Amino acid sequence: MNLVFWIQAHGGSACYLEANTSKHLAHIIHLFDPEKVGNAYAMEGADFYLTPE
């Protein structure tokens, strides 16, 4: 997640795609309550995606 924000701060484009069983993004969603946009969660200009694969 920090890498996403670092890349964006330096002019790049990035998103966070969680494709593992750590469920880290579920904790982020619970703690920060980001906006749900389509199939992603948006927070501070970054998109976060959950995937079952």
Contact map, one row per residue, 1 for C-alpha under 8 A:
11111000000000010000000000000000000000000000000000000
11111100000000000000000000000000000000000000000000000
11111110000000000000000000000000000000000000000000000
11111111000011110000000000000000000000000000010000000
11111111100001000000000000000000000000000000010000000
01111111110000000000000000000000000000000000000000000
00111111111111000000000000000000000000000000000000000
00011111111111000000000000000000000000000000000000000
00001111111100000000000000000000000000000000000000000
00000111111100000000000000000000000000000000000000000
00000011111110000000000000000000000000000000000000000
00000011111111000000000000000000000000000000000000000
00010011001111100000000000000000000000000000000000000
00011011000111110000000000000000000000000000010000000
00010000000011111000000000000000000000000000011110000
10010000000001111100000000000000000000000000011110000
00000000000000111110000000000000000000000000000111100
00000000000000011111001110000000000000000000000111100
00000000000000001111100000000000000000000000000001111
00000000000000000111111000000000000000000000000000011
00000000000000000011111000000000000000000000000000000
00000000000000000001111100000000000000000000000000000
00000000000000000101111111100000000000000000000000000
00000000000000000100011111110000000000000000000000000
00000000000000000100001111111000000000000000000101000
00000000000000000000001111111100000000000000000000000
00000000000000000000001111111110000000000000000000000
00000000000000000000000111111111100000000000000000000
00000000000000000000000011111111110000001000000000000
00000000000000000000000001111111100000000000000000000
00000000000000000000000000111111100000000000000000000
00000000000000000000000000011111110000000000000000000
00000000000000000000000000011111111000000000000000000
00000000000000000000000000001001111100001110000000000
00000000000000000000000000000000111110001110000000000
00000000000000000000000000000000011111111100000000000
00000000000000000000000000000000001111111100000000000
00000000000000000000000000000000000111111000000000000
00000000000000000000000000000000000111111000000010000
00000000000000000000000000000000000111111100001111000
00000000000000000000000000001000011111111110001110000
00000000000000000000000000000000011110011111111100000
00000000000000000000000000000000011000001111111100000
00000000000000000000000000000000000000000111110000000
00000000000000000000000000000000000000000111111000000
00011000000001110000000000000000000000000111111100000
00000000000000110000000000000000000000011110111110000
00000000000000111100000010000000000000011110011111000
00000000000000111100000000000000000000111000001111100
00000000000000001110000010000000000000010000000111110
00000000000000001110000000000000000000000000000011111
00000000000000000011000000000000000000000000000001111
00000000000000000011000000000000000000000000000000111
